[in-house]
Amino acid sequence: MKAAFAHWDHRIAPVFDVARQIHVVAGESGRITAESEEVLADDLPLQKVIRLAELGVGTLVCGAISRPLHAMVAAYGIQVVPFVAGDLSEVIQAWLRGGLDGGEFAMPGAGEPMASTGRNIS
């Protein structure tokens, strides 16, 4: 399983729509099997989504994300885990353990859960 973590300054980037860097992690049995740093194009949002698909990403972990971009990412079969905040390495370790749903890494201001995304900003 492979996940991309949008980040800035060793923390989850607050808004995916303007994020330029992702840390891609392949994990198996709770451990990292491969990882790389990638730069996303700063042009059209669709180019970011296509790059995620090219990298074989199955999950995108990010801070806030606009509804149109979320829909584009999901249309490519990529699960979006939005409204995550925190130290990049700690978030990656929590993802490997399956622990991003507990609220420990919830972005401040995240509102009521949504059926399709997990959390939403009110």
KOLPA-752901 format. One record per residue (C-alpha): residue number from 1; chain; x, z, y. Coordinates in nm, 3 decimals. Example, Ala and Ser with C-alpha at 12.3 -4.5 7.8 and 13.67 -1.06 7.14 Angstrom:
2
[1; "A"; [1.230; 0.780; -0.450]] [2; "A"; [1.367; 0.714; -0.106]] 
% end
This chain:
122
[1; "A"; [0.000; 0.000; 0.000]] [2; "A"; [0.135; -0.092; 0.345]] [3; "A"; [0.042; 0.058; 0.681]] [4; "A"; [0.137; -0.020; 1.040]] [5; "A"; [0.172; 0.259; 1.295]] [6; "A"; [0.150; 0.153; 1.660]] [7; "A"; [0.403; 0.365; 1.845]] [8; "A"; [0.585; 0.430; 2.170]] [9; "A"; [0.867; 0.677; 2.229]] [10; "A"; [0.846; 0.816; 1.870]] [11; "A"; [0.474; 0.897; 1.909]] [12; "A"; [0.157; 0.710; 1.817]] [13; "A"; [0.084; 0.471; 2.106]] [14; "A"; [-0.220; 0.586; 2.306]] [15; "A"; [-0.382; 0.239; 2.318]] [16; "A"; [-0.327; -0.028; 2.052]] [17; "A"; [-0.445; -0.311; 2.278]] [18; "A"; [-0.126; -0.284; 2.486]] [19; "A"; [0.111; -0.157; 2.216]] [20; "A"; [0.418; -0.371; 2.153]] [21; "A"; [0.587; -0.185; 1.866]] [22; "A"; [0.473; -0.102; 1.515]] [23; "A"; [0.646; 0.086; 1.238]] [24; "A"; [0.549; -0.070; 0.904]] [25; "A"; [0.562; 0.155; 0.599]] [26; "A"; [0.507; 0.066; 0.235]] [27; "A"; [0.416; 0.372; 0.032]] [28; "A"; [0.363; 0.447; -0.333]] [29; "A"; [0.287; 0.778; -0.505]] [30; "A"; [0.326; 0.970; -0.178]] [31; "A"; [0.670; 0.835; -0.088]] [32; "A"; [0.807; 0.557; 0.132]] [33; "A"; [0.930; 0.256; -0.063]] [34; "A"; [1.014; 0.036; 0.238]] [35; "A"; [0.986; 0.048; 0.616]] [36; "A"; [1.064; -0.171; 0.915]] [37; "A"; [1.026; -0.190; 1.291]] [38; "A"; [0.833; -0.487; 1.427]] [39; "A"; [0.753; -0.612; 1.776]] [40; "A"; [0.406; -0.750; 1.850]] [41; "A"; [0.349; -1.040; 2.085]] [42; "A"; [0.221; -0.940; 2.427]] [43; "A"; [0.005; -1.250; 2.456]] [44; "A"; [-0.338; -1.293; 2.298]] [45; "A"; [-0.486; -1.004; 2.097]] [46; "A"; [-0.544; -1.242; 1.806]] [47; "A"; [-0.167; -1.294; 1.780]] [48; "A"; [-0.125; -0.921; 1.713]] [49; "A"; [-0.386; -0.936; 1.439]] [50; "A"; [-0.230; -1.243; 1.280]] [51; "A"; [0.110; -1.071; 1.282]] [52; "A"; [-0.036; -0.767; 1.104]] [53; "A"; [-0.182; -0.999; 0.840]] [54; "A"; [0.148; -1.188; 0.804]] [55; "A"; [0.324; -0.858; 0.739]] [56; "A"; [0.075; -0.775; 0.462]] [57; "A"; [-0.056; -0.465; 0.639]] [58; "A"; [-0.361; -0.307; 0.475]] [59; "A"; [-0.405; -0.018; 0.720]] [60; "A"; [-0.349; 0.010; 1.095]] [61; "A"; [-0.301; 0.362; 1.232]] [62; "A"; [-0.334; 0.374; 1.609]] [63; "A"; [-0.460; 0.559; 1.914]] [64; "A"; [-0.754; 0.411; 2.102]] [65; "A"; [-0.849; 0.050; 2.027]] [66; "A"; [-1.109; -0.168; 2.199]] [67; "A"; [-1.415; -0.265; 1.999]] [68; "A"; [-1.337; -0.641; 2.010]] [69; "A"; [-0.981; -0.590; 1.884]] [70; "A"; [-1.101; -0.343; 1.620]] [71; "A"; [-1.348; -0.606; 1.498]] [72; "A"; [-1.073; -0.871; 1.481]] [73; "A"; [-0.843; -0.645; 1.281]] [74; "A"; [-1.125; -0.550; 1.042]] [75; "A"; [-1.221; -0.919; 1.002]] [76; "A"; [-0.876; -0.974; 0.850]] [77; "A"; [-0.948; -0.705; 0.592]] [78; "A"; [-0.727; -0.444; 0.755]] [79; "A"; [-0.860; -0.087; 0.762]] [80; "A"; [-0.834; 0.070; 1.107]] [81; "A"; [-0.762; 0.442; 1.144]] [82; "A"; [-0.815; 0.487; 1.519]] [83; "A"; [-0.787; 0.775; 1.764]] [84; "A"; [-0.478; 0.923; 1.600]] [85; "A"; [-0.220; 1.105; 1.814]] [86; "A"; [0.107; 1.278; 1.741]] [87; "A"; [0.468; 1.247; 1.640]] [88; "A"; [0.529; 0.921; 1.451]] [89; "A"; [0.716; 1.074; 1.157]] [90; "A"; [0.459; 1.353; 1.116]] [91; "A"; [0.171; 1.103; 1.120]] [92; "A"; [0.347; 0.886; 0.861]] [93; "A"; [0.397; 1.187; 0.633]] [94; "A"; [0.031; 1.285; 0.673]] [95; "A"; [-0.074; 0.927; 0.587]] [96; "A"; [0.140; 0.937; 0.273]] [97; "A"; [-0.039; 1.259; 0.170]] [98; "A"; [-0.381; 1.113; 0.259]] [99; "A"; [-0.420; 1.372; 0.534]] [100; "A"; [-0.524; 1.180; 0.846]] [101; "A"; [-0.894; 1.268; 0.813]] [102; "A"; [-0.859; 1.643; 0.872]] [103; "A"; [-0.848; 1.631; 1.252]] [104; "A"; [-0.494; 1.767; 1.288]] [105; "A"; [-0.387; 1.436; 1.442]] [106; "A"; [-0.712; 1.361; 1.629]] [107; "A"; [-0.657; 1.209; 1.969]] [108; "A"; [-0.770; 1.443; 2.248]] [109; "A"; [-1.117; 1.340; 2.365]] [110; "A"; [-1.219; 1.183; 2.033]] [111; "A"; [-1.594; 1.219; 1.993]] [112; "A"; [-1.840; 1.222; 1.705]] [113; "A"; [-1.746; 1.041; 1.383]] [114; "A"; [-1.854; 0.681; 1.344]] [115; "A"; [-1.943; 0.543; 1.001]] [116; "A"; [-1.707; 0.244; 1.026]] [117; "A"; [-1.402; 0.392; 1.197]] [118; "A"; [-1.390; 0.764; 1.144]] [119; "A"; [-1.382; 0.867; 1.513]] [120; "A"; [-1.499; 0.736; 1.846]] [121; "A"; [-1.432; 0.815; 2.208]] [122; "A"; [-1.751; 0.936; 2.381]] 
% end
